[in-house]
Amino acid sequence: MRNPFDGPAVAGSNATDNPIRIEVQNRNFNDVTVWTSRTGRRLRLGQVTGKTDKTFTVGWNVALPIQFDIDVTGGRACTTASIPVDRNAVVWIAIPTAVGNQPCRVGRR
């Protein structure tokens, strides 16, 4: 059963969207919430517990680059660089132990 406190599932997929797998490595002790945005809307991917990894899948229009906002519970936030993606891409996000002093990084596998 889906947790109602996780917020709405990522919506807005249409025929031009392709699945993108997002692997998040949270090195921070605090929990984080991962967001991305499309067409002016901020989409919540989900929460990642401190010092754990989690994988999300989202439908994405590969004509658009992807960028992430990370909100640290009880702390700072960071935004990754924007990167282009291909169909069935695997994108990784590394959240550092000291968000604000170190950048959140993103890349493709």
C-alpha positions, 0 to 999 in steps of 0.5 A: 500500500502506498504511503499517503505522506509521500505525496502524489505520485509523479504525474504528467506522463504522456506519449512522448515520455520515456522511463528514466531511472534515477539512483539517489545516494544520500550520504547525508545523515538527514532524510532528503526529498528529491524533486524535478521540474517539468513545464513549470511544475515541480514534481516530487519523486520521493524521500530518501532516508539518511545514509541510504540509497533509493531508486525512482523511475519517472516518465520523461520527455527525452527532448528536455534535460533533467535537473533535480532539487534536493531538500534536506529535512531540517537543513539546507537545499541544493540543486543539481546541474541540468543534464540531457537524457536518452530513452531508458537512461540511468541518472545518478544523484550524489547528495554529500554529507555537508549540503551547502558546503559541497555540491549535489552532483548528478551524472549518467551511467 
